[in-house]
């Protein structure tokens, strides 16, 4: 409303793997906006989105997947560099992580402000990791949808895909995932297998 002057209900599950900018663009195009009306205001939209999230959705329950806490604890204990790449605005992602007391695990990241496409965002996150002595042949990307799997593989990353209700194992394998897991609990056991 603040940026484009309309109120539109959005079912986010229809847009797996898309960034906040891509979702906004798709929804607005479907509602009669022209590309020339959308693109120039997208950065302002990204700046405004955290305020809307805080005021409207902050009370939403953030669900932590089984084994996520244990995985982060284990990686942190092993001094593994942990980063994030998400299509959400940085402040929204950090609010969610802080709400479940997990923000401190992530030492770097790239966010929705860093690009329209997830490959731009993931590429930036990898560039930041390289500045911290990250070796790509040792790195693993953990994703949860086929689009993100494909992008990770295009960028040459080893990819573990987490099967969710929206992402079936066969679709994740078809997209090129090196391994598919049903729970974060499985990941510590298989990281060494992928790196062998």
Residue pairs with C-beta under 8 A, 6 or more apart in sequence:
1 7
2 48
2 52
3 41
3 44
3 45
3 48
4 28
4 33
4 37
4 38
4 41
4 45
6 28
6 31
8 27
8 28
8 31
10 23
10 27
12 23
13 166
15 22
15 23
15 26
16 145
16 146
16 147
16 166
16 167
17 118
17 145
17 146
17 147
17 148
17 151
18 26
18 87
18 118
18 147
19 87
19 88
19 112
19 115
19 116
19 117
19 118
19 121
20 46
20 49
20 87
20 88
20 89
20 92
20 112
21 42
21 45
21 46
21 87
21 112
21 115
21 116
22 87
22 116
22 117
23 87
24 38
24 42
24 45
25 35
25 38
25 39
25 42
25 116
28 37
28 38
29 35
29 38
42 116
43 113
46 89
46 112
46 113
47 89
49 89
49 92
50 89
50 91
50 92
50 95
53 89
53 91
53 92
53 95
54 95
58 95
62 96
62 99
62 100
64 100
64 102
65 162
65 183
65 184
66 183
66 184
66 185
67 183
67 184
67 185
67 186
67 187
68 102
68 184
69 102
70 184
70 185
70 188
71 184
71 185
71 187
71 188
72 82
72 102
72 105
74 188
75 82
75 105
76 82
76 105
81 107
81 108
81 129
81 132
81 134
82 105
82 106
82 107
83 106
83 107
83 108
83 109
83 110
83 125
83 128
83 129
84 93
84 97
84 106
84 108
84 109
84 110
84 111
84 125
85 109
85 110
85 118
85 121
85 122
85 124
85 125
85 141
86 93
86 109
86 110
86 111
86 112
86 121
87 111
87 112
87 118
87 121
88 96
88 111
88 112
89 111
89 112
89 113
90 109
90 111
90 112
90 113
92 112
93 109
93 111
94 103
97 103
97 106
107 132
108 125
108 128
108 129
108 132
109 125
109 128
110 121
110 122
110 123
110 124
110 125
110 128
111 121
112 121
114 120
114 121
114 124
115 121
115 123
115 124
117 151
118 147
118 148
118 151
119 151
119 154
119 155
122 141
122 148
122 151
122 152
122 155
122 157
123 155
126 134
126 136
126 139
126 155
126 157
129 139
130 136
136 156
136 157
138 195
139 157
139 158
140 157
140 158
140 159
140 160
140 191
140 194
140 195
141 148
141 152
141 157
141 158
141 159
141 160
142 159
142 160
142 161
142 162
142 187
143 149
143 152
143 159
143 160
143 161
143 162
143 177
144 161
144 162
144 163
144 164
144 167
145 164
145 166
145 167
145 172
146 167
146 171
146 172
146 174
146 175
147 175
149 159
149 161
149 172
149 175
149 176
149 177
150 175
150 176
152 159
153 159
153 175
153 176
153 177
158 178
158 194
158 195
159 176
159 177
159 178
159 179
160 177
160 178
160 179
160 180
160 181
160 187
160 190
160 191
160 194
161 167
161 169
161 172
161 173
161 175
161 177
161 179
161 180
161 181
162 180
162 181
162 182
162 183
162 184
163 169
163 172
163 180
163 181
163 182
169 180
169 182
172 180
173 180
178 194
179 190
179 193
179 194
181 187
181 190
